[in-house]
Every structure is written in structure tokens, then in C-alpha cells.
Amino acid sequence: MSFAFAYLDIDGERYYTRDEVAARLNISPRLIQRVATNYRIPSTLTPSTGTVYRAADIDILTSGPQHEPLLTPNEAAQRLHASTNALRVWAREGKLACLLTPGGRRRYAPTELDRFNAIR
């Protein structure tokens, strides 16, 4: 079954509300804050909708074995022809979405790397 998710457009970036993230991850809306904290997913507070999450960050969580496996920094760097330090800087600046595992390791979705490479 496929769901169509509505999203907010804030300054050209797509964002999901808490309820949309809960539906996408198939968890309770109450658990979203804990998941966001554990996986270090940044959130933005908006006056109209409350807490929202960047769609690229949530899409990384949903790309798993059923889609494409997440890549390590070395694999991602090779794919972008860049250094791992450059990836780290781009992730910190918010230009490249990555997932931080509970152990603090970065992982990159191949689709996110393709998106970033197209605009770079």
C-alpha cells in the first residue's frame, strides 16, 4: 500500500509535520520526539504547525533494506568524488542530509547523494 504524504514548503525545503512523520515511520506520534532525539534529526518550530521535520532527513530513515542500503562515509565520498571531511562539512551546513546512528556514525542514502550531486 502506498501513501501520499503532504508536506510544507519552507524556503524551498520540504518539511513533514509530526503526524505525517508518524504515519511514514509507522509509529505513534508520541514517539516522534524520542526517535528524533535518538537519531539526531533536527526539527524546526513553526508558529502555524508546531514542530516539523525536514523531509530529506525522514526519507533517509525510511530507506532501508527494502530500498537501497545506507552508505558509510567512505562509500559516499567515493561516490561523490570528495573527501569524508567534505561530506562532514556539507552535512553540518545542512547541504547534505545524513542519518546519525545511535552510536554517532553518519550514514548516507544513495538517493540523497544523487540529489546533492545534481545541485553541486
C-alpha positions as CSV (number, residue, x, y, z in Angstrom):
1,M,0.0,0.0,0.0
2,S,1.3,3.4,-0.9
3,F,0.6,6.7,0.9
4,A,0.8,10.2,-0.5
5,F,2.3,12.5,2.1
6,A,1.5,16.1,2.3
7,Y,4.4,18.4,3.1
8,L,5.1,22.0,3.9
9,D,7.3,24.1,1.7
10,I,9.5,26.4,3.8
11,D,12.1,28.4,1.9
12,G,12.2,25.8,-0.9
13,E,12.7,22.8,1.5
14,R,10.1,20.2,2.1
15,Y,9.0,19.5,5.7
16,Y,6.7,16.9,7.3
17,T,4.6,17.5,10.4
18,R,4.8,15.3,13.4
19,D,1.7,13.3,12.4
20,E,3.0,12.8,8.8
21,V,6.3,11.5,10.2
22,A,4.5,9.1,12.5
23,A,2.5,7.7,9.6
24,R,5.6,7.4,7.4
25,L,7.6,5.6,10.1
26,N,4.5,3.6,11.2
27,I,4.9,4.7,14.9
28,S,2.9,6.6,17.4
29,P,3.1,10.5,17.1
30,R,4.1,10.5,20.8
31,L,7.3,8.6,19.9
32,I,8.5,11.1,17.3
33,Q,10.4,13.3,19.7
34,R,12.2,10.2,21.1
35,V,13.1,8.9,17.6
36,A,14.2,12.4,16.5
37,T,16.4,12.7,19.6
38,N,17.9,9.2,19.3
39,Y,18.7,9.6,15.6
40,R,19.6,13.3,16.0
41,I,17.1,14.5,13.5
42,P,16.9,18.3,13.5
43,S,13.5,19.8,13.8
44,T,12.1,23.3,13.2
45,L,9.4,25.0,15.2
46,T,6.8,26.9,13.1
47,P,4.1,29.1,14.5
48,S,1.3,27.6,12.4
49,T,2.0,23.8,12.6
50,G,4.4,23.3,15.5
51,T,7.3,21.1,15.2
52,V,8.2,20.0,11.6
53,Y,11.0,17.8,10.3
54,R,12.9,18.1,7.0
55,A,11.6,15.6,4.5
56,A,15.1,14.6,3.4
57,D,16.0,13.6,6.9
58,I,12.9,11.5,7.3
59,D,13.3,9.9,3.9
60,I,16.7,8.7,5.0
61,L,15.1,6.8,7.9
62,T,12.7,5.1,5.5
63,S,15.4,4.0,3.1
64,G,16.4,0.7,4.4
65,P,16.9,-2.9,3.2
66,Q,13.7,-2.8,1.3
67,H,15.1,0.1,-0.8
68,E,18.8,0.9,-1.0
69,P,21.2,0.3,1.8
70,L,22.7,3.3,3.5
71,L,26.3,4.1,2.7
72,T,29.2,4.7,5.0
73,P,31.1,8.0,4.8
74,N,33.9,6.3,2.8
75,E,31.4,4.8,0.3
76,A,29.6,8.1,0.0
77,A,32.8,10.1,-0.5
78,Q,33.9,7.7,-3.3
79,R,30.5,8.1,-5.0
80,L,30.7,11.9,-4.9
81,H,34.5,12.0,-5.6
82,A,35.1,14.0,-2.4
83,S,36.7,13.6,0.9
84,T,35.0,12.3,4.0
85,N,35.8,15.7,5.6
86,A,33.9,17.5,2.9
87,L,30.9,15.3,3.5
88,R,31.0,16.1,7.2
89,V,31.1,19.8,6.5
90,W,28.3,19.6,4.0
91,A,26.2,17.7,6.5
92,R,26.9,20.2,9.3
93,E,25.9,23.1,6.9
94,G,22.7,21.3,6.1
95,K,23.5,20.9,2.4
96,L,23.7,17.1,2.5
97,A,21.3,15.1,4.6
98,C,22.7,12.2,6.6
99,L,21.5,9.9,9.4
100,L,23.4,9.7,12.6
101,T,23.1,6.3,14.1
102,P,22.6,6.0,17.9
103,G,26.3,5.4,18.1
104,G,27.0,8.7,16.4
105,R,28.1,7.3,13.0
106,R,27.0,9.0,9.8
107,R,25.1,7.1,7.1
108,Y,24.1,8.5,3.7
109,A,21.2,7.5,1.4
110,P,22.2,6.9,-2.2
111,T,19.2,9.0,-3.4
112,E,20.3,11.9,-1.2
113,L,23.8,11.7,-2.7
114,D,22.3,11.7,-6.2
115,R,20.2,14.8,-5.3
116,F,23.2,16.6,-3.8
117,N,25.4,15.7,-6.8
118,A,22.9,17.2,-9.2
119,I,22.8,20.5,-7.4
120,R,26.5,20.7,-6.6
